[in-house]
Amino acid sequence: MTDFRTYLKDEMGLLVTDDDWSEARDLPLFLAKAAAYRLCSCNGVDFIAAEIGREASLPNLKRVASQVSMIAGLPVVLVAQIDARQCKALVSQGVPFVVPGRRAFLPMLGFVTSGKRDPLPLAKVLAPGTQAVLVALAADQGIRSFDELMKTTGMPPSSVSRALDDLVRR
């Protein structure tokens, strides 16, 4: 379980505390053998982490999550090496999971992420017209109107409008 907690803390900034889950002893045998269970808490939300050590099928993953959740009365987060197809299916059904080092889907915390990526350069994120408007606004903080922005950039009204819409969306 350490990899799971370390991944969430170091790469995602989420501090997860965990403890033994005493009710795990009372689970039916097929659930008890399916995973190692820990009672966890993060940002005031309690949940059960089910660390599945071996490869599991999608139906088995969903079975563990739903049945343990019913027994515990808490959300169950699957901690496993889950492939992209399984991740997509679990997300579509709202089943929380963590793939240590790669991805986390924790809807009960309002948290969804995938592996680290370097930020894209501004030139690949913003269109040239949007970049021009952004630079003009940053360089001349006295611009107060659409007309002033058109004069400063030398762009037609439709291009300035499109650029402003793009900046507002972002």
Residue pairs with C-beta under 8 A, 6 or more apart in sequence:
1 18
1 36
1 38
1 49
1 51
1 79
3 100
3 101
4 16
4 49
4 51
4 79
4 98
4 100
5 16
5 18
6 100
7 98
7 100
7 101
7 104
8 14
8 15
8 16
8 42
8 98
8 104
9 15
9 16
11 101
11 116
12 104
12 111
12 113
14 42
14 43
14 106
14 109
14 111
15 42
16 40
16 41
16 42
17 40
17 41
17 42
18 38
18 39
18 40
18 41
18 49
19 38
19 39
19 40
20 38
20 39
21 37
21 38
21 39
21 48
21 72
23 71
23 72
24 32
24 37
25 32
27 37
27 68
27 71
31 64
31 67
31 68
31 71
34 50
34 52
34 56
34 60
34 63
34 64
35 50
35 51
35 52
35 53
35 64
35 68
35 78
36 50
36 51
36 53
37 48
37 49
37 50
37 51
37 68
38 48
38 49
38 51
39 46
39 48
39 74
40 46
40 47
40 48
40 49
40 77
41 47
42 106
42 109
43 109
45 75
45 108
45 109
46 74
47 74
47 75
47 76
47 77
47 96
47 108
48 68
48 69
48 72
48 74
48 75
48 76
48 77
49 76
49 77
49 79
49 98
50 64
50 65
50 68
50 76
50 77
50 78
50 79
51 79
51 80
52 61
52 64
52 78
52 79
52 80
55 81
56 64
56 80
58 85
58 86
58 89
58 90
61 78
61 80
61 82
61 86
61 90
61 95
61 97
62 90
62 93
62 95
64 76
64 78
65 76
65 78
65 95
65 96
66 76
66 95
68 76
69 75
69 76
75 96
75 108
76 96
77 96
77 97
77 98
77 106
78 90
78 95
78 96
78 97
78 98
79 97
79 98
79 100
80 97
80 99
81 99
82 90
82 97
82 99
82 103
87 97
87 99
87 103
87 105
90 97
90 105
91 105
91 112
94 107
95 105
96 105
96 106
96 107
96 108
97 103
97 104
97 105
98 104
98 105
98 106
101 115
102 114
102 115
103 113
103 114
103 115
104 111
104 112
104 113
105 111
105 112
106 112
122 131
123 131
126 134
126 166
126 170
127 163
127 166
129 155
129 159
129 160
129 162
129 163
130 162
130 163
130 166
130 167
132 153
132 155
132 163
133 149
133 153
133 155
133 160
133 163
133 164
133 167
134 163
134 167
136 143
136 149
136 152
136 153
137 143
137 149
140 152
142 148
143 149
143 152
146 157
146 160
146 161
146 164
149 160
149 164
150 156
150 157
150 160
153 160
155 163
